[in-house]
């Protein structure tokens, strides 16, 4: 049976959530939303391209989904920041515990996930599309481990649009984001990360500089909702630019596939030769 304290706490949290929904509805989402099904493959399609087609269907949709999630998360964080502005530290702790901690933790991990998913998608799609240029010389050899940008270079770099894509993707989840977020993802998984809204962590830090050990005292301040939203808005915009470059790369690959289907020769693509 629910006691009076629990009922009162629930009523207060409902009030805060209602204020959040009001703030959310009163402000525009901001940013933009990634499109779905923006490409056209030949129909009917030769069976040799079935893997490429199915991969593209899934990967493009999932990339749009997670980038759109990040856009919504920035909007949600800004709405919660509005709610937090008018309450005391005790209530801020309640709101953070109930609503913001999970939202912030997921959102701060998304730039890293999106970067990895882009590399995964472009690597696999490029490998399949390379059949257009390689023809019978194409070998179905591809890394089975976790895939990073360096791993996909031999498969993706022959495509003319790949370099532009790589340049747009590289800043995502880069050093600036890592530093500004107090290396949140790493410390969350391997230590004790910064808290959100209220509370301090890392009261003592062990440091080794030039072989000498020292200890720093003081702690790390919590991340405010506003600064997390601002950081993620920058990462969100990196995602938009990478998605646009991804679209251009896919269109180049589809053009090569169409050329082969019409009996012509692919203008680009093909796996790069292994260095001697």
Secondary structure, DSSP 4 states (H G I P E B T S, - for coil): ---HHHHHHHHHHHHHHHHHHHHHHHS---S----SS-----SS--GGGHHHHHHHHHHHHHHHHHHHHHHHHHHHHHHHHHHHTTS-HHHHHHHIIIIIHHHHHHHHHHHHHHHHHHHHHHHHHHHHHTHHHHGGG-------S---HHHHHHHHTTSTTHHHHHHHHHTTT-HHHHHHTTSHHHHHHHS-PPPBSS--B-SEEEEEETTEEEEEES-BPPBPHHHHHHHHHHHHHHHHHHHHHHHHHHHHHHHHHHHHHTT---SS--PPPPP-
